[in-house]
Amino acid sequence: MLLGASVNLYGQIQVKEPVRDLGDIFEKSGPVTIQFELFNPYRSDTISIVDIVTSCGCTAALAEDTLIMPRSSVSLDVKYDPKNRPGLFVKSIELTTRAGVTDRHKFYLKILGNVIQESFTGREVAGELKDYQVAPIYFYPITGRTHQ
């Protein structure tokens, strides 16, 4: 069992957390940015980031550098815009990398979460509630038979 190891699934880059859960995001809070650390495990080969493609226009990715020197890291900033996208989401980021002249690999990162739409507006109610009573709620299990 490997504890604390980076993930490297048939690729050149290692990332500790290739899937990030952003949790609940409020739509009106605006875009959310998270950061992935991309690590080059090679001792002598530099890795080039050749291409970065996101699964949707609501997601953008920008690396601080396109070259990852041996045994070092670069940051990849991923920005997700929740505007007009309420509900659950899963977005992927595809990185194409190259080490040497012809050794190309694809590496995938994912972000997921839930956009909460803030359409509820409260209003003041004049007066106070008096004689507030709770009506009982009865539970009837749904079965294949009808009750009479």
C-alpha positions as CSV (number, residue, x, y, z in Angstrom):
1,M,0.0,0.0,0.0
2,L,1.3,3.4,-0.9
3,L,0.5,6.2,1.5
4,G,1.0,9.9,0.5
5,A,2.1,8.9,-3.0
6,S,1.3,11.0,-6.0
7,V,-1.0,9.6,-8.7
8,N,0.6,8.8,-12.0
9,L,-1.7,6.8,-14.3
10,Y,0.2,5.9,-17.4
11,G,1.5,9.4,-17.8
12,Q,4.5,11.6,-17.2
13,I,3.1,14.1,-14.7
14,Q,2.3,13.3,-11.0
15,V,-0.6,15.0,-9.2
16,K,-1.5,14.3,-5.5
17,E,-5.2,15.0,-6.1
18,P,-6.3,14.6,-9.7
19,V,-10.0,14.9,-8.7
20,R,-11.1,17.9,-6.6
21,D,-14.5,18.3,-5.0
22,L,-15.4,22.0,-4.7
23,G,-18.5,21.2,-2.6
24,D,-21.4,23.7,-2.7
25,I,-20.7,26.9,-4.7
26,F,-23.1,29.9,-4.6
27,E,-23.8,31.1,-8.1
28,K,-23.7,34.8,-7.1
29,S,-20.2,34.4,-5.6
30,G,-18.7,34.3,-9.0
31,P,-16.0,32.2,-10.5
32,V,-14.0,29.8,-8.3
33,T,-10.3,29.1,-8.8
34,I,-8.4,26.0,-7.6
35,Q,-4.9,25.0,-8.1
36,F,-3.3,21.7,-9.1
37,E,0.4,21.1,-8.5
38,L,1.9,19.2,-11.5
39,F,5.1,17.3,-10.6
40,N,7.8,16.0,-13.0
41,P,9.3,12.8,-11.5
42,Y,12.0,12.4,-14.1
43,R,15.7,13.0,-13.1
44,S,16.8,14.4,-16.4
45,D,13.9,14.9,-18.8
46,T,11.9,18.1,-19.0
47,I,8.2,17.7,-19.6
48,S,6.4,20.1,-22.0
49,I,2.8,20.9,-21.6
50,V,1.7,20.8,-25.3
51,D,-2.0,21.4,-24.9
52,I,-4.7,21.9,-22.3
53,V,-8.4,21.3,-23.2
54,T,-11.4,21.7,-20.8
55,S,-14.7,19.9,-21.2
56,C,-16.8,23.1,-21.2
57,G,-16.5,26.8,-21.9
58,C,-17.4,27.4,-18.2
59,T,-14.0,26.0,-17.2
60,A,-10.6,27.6,-18.0
61,A,-7.1,26.3,-17.2
62,L,-3.8,28.2,-17.2
63,A,-0.4,26.8,-16.3
64,E,2.2,29.1,-14.7
65,D,4.7,27.6,-17.2
66,T,4.6,25.1,-20.1
67,L,7.9,23.5,-19.1
68,I,8.2,21.4,-16.0
69,M,11.9,20.9,-15.2
70,P,13.2,17.6,-13.8
71,R,12.1,16.9,-10.1
72,S,10.2,20.2,-9.9
73,S,6.5,21.4,-10.0
74,V,4.4,24.0,-11.7
75,S,0.9,25.2,-10.8
76,L,-2.1,24.8,-12.9
77,D,-4.9,27.2,-12.1
78,V,-8.4,26.0,-13.0
79,K,-11.3,28.5,-12.9
80,Y,-14.9,27.4,-12.9
81,D,-17.7,29.9,-13.6
82,P,-21.0,28.8,-12.0
83,K,-23.1,31.6,-13.6
84,N,-26.4,30.1,-15.0
85,R,-25.4,26.5,-14.2
86,P,-27.3,25.4,-11.1
87,G,-27.0,21.8,-9.9
88,L,-24.3,19.2,-9.8
89,F,-21.4,19.4,-12.2
90,V,-18.3,17.3,-13.2
91,K,-15.7,19.0,-15.5
92,S,-12.6,17.5,-16.9
93,I,-9.2,19.1,-17.9
94,E,-7.1,17.2,-20.4
95,L,-3.4,17.9,-20.5
96,T,-1.2,16.7,-23.4
97,T,2.4,16.4,-22.4
98,R,5.7,15.5,-24.1
99,A,9.0,14.3,-22.8
100,G,11.8,14.1,-25.3
101,V,10.9,14.4,-29.0
102,T,8.1,11.9,-29.5
103,D,7.0,10.6,-26.1
104,R,3.4,12.1,-25.7
105,H,0.9,11.4,-23.0
106,K,-2.6,12.6,-22.1
107,F,-3.4,13.2,-18.4
108,Y,-6.9,14.0,-17.0
109,L,-7.9,16.1,-14.0
110,K,-11.5,16.6,-12.8
111,I,-13.4,19.1,-10.7
112,L,-16.9,18.5,-9.3
113,G,-19.3,20.2,-7.1
114,N,-22.8,21.7,-6.7
115,V,-23.9,25.1,-7.8
116,I,-26.6,26.6,-5.5
117,Q,-28.8,29.1,-7.2
118,E,-29.7,32.1,-5.0
119,S,-33.1,32.8,-6.3
120,F,-34.8,32.9,-2.8
121,T,-35.6,36.4,-1.6
122,G,-37.0,36.8,1.9
123,R,-39.6,39.4,2.8
124,E,-40.9,40.8,6.0
125,V,-44.3,39.7,7.2
126,A,-46.4,42.2,9.1
127,G,-47.7,41.0,12.5
128,E,-46.9,37.9,14.5
129,L,-48.1,34.3,14.3
130,K,-50.6,33.6,17.0
131,D,-52.0,30.2,18.1
132,Y,-49.4,28.3,16.0
133,Q,-50.3,24.6,15.8
134,V,-48.6,21.8,14.0
135,A,-50.9,19.5,12.0
136,P,-50.0,15.8,12.2
137,I,-48.5,14.2,9.1
138,Y,-49.4,10.7,8.3
139,F,-47.2,8.4,6.4
140,Y,-48.7,5.8,4.1
141,P,-46.2,3.4,2.5
142,I,-46.6,3.0,-1.2
143,T,-47.4,-0.5,-2.3
144,G,-48.7,-2.2,-5.4
145,R,-52.2,-2.4,-3.8
146,T,-54.8,0.4,-3.6
147,H,-56.3,1.2,-0.2
148,Q,-60.1,1.5,0.3
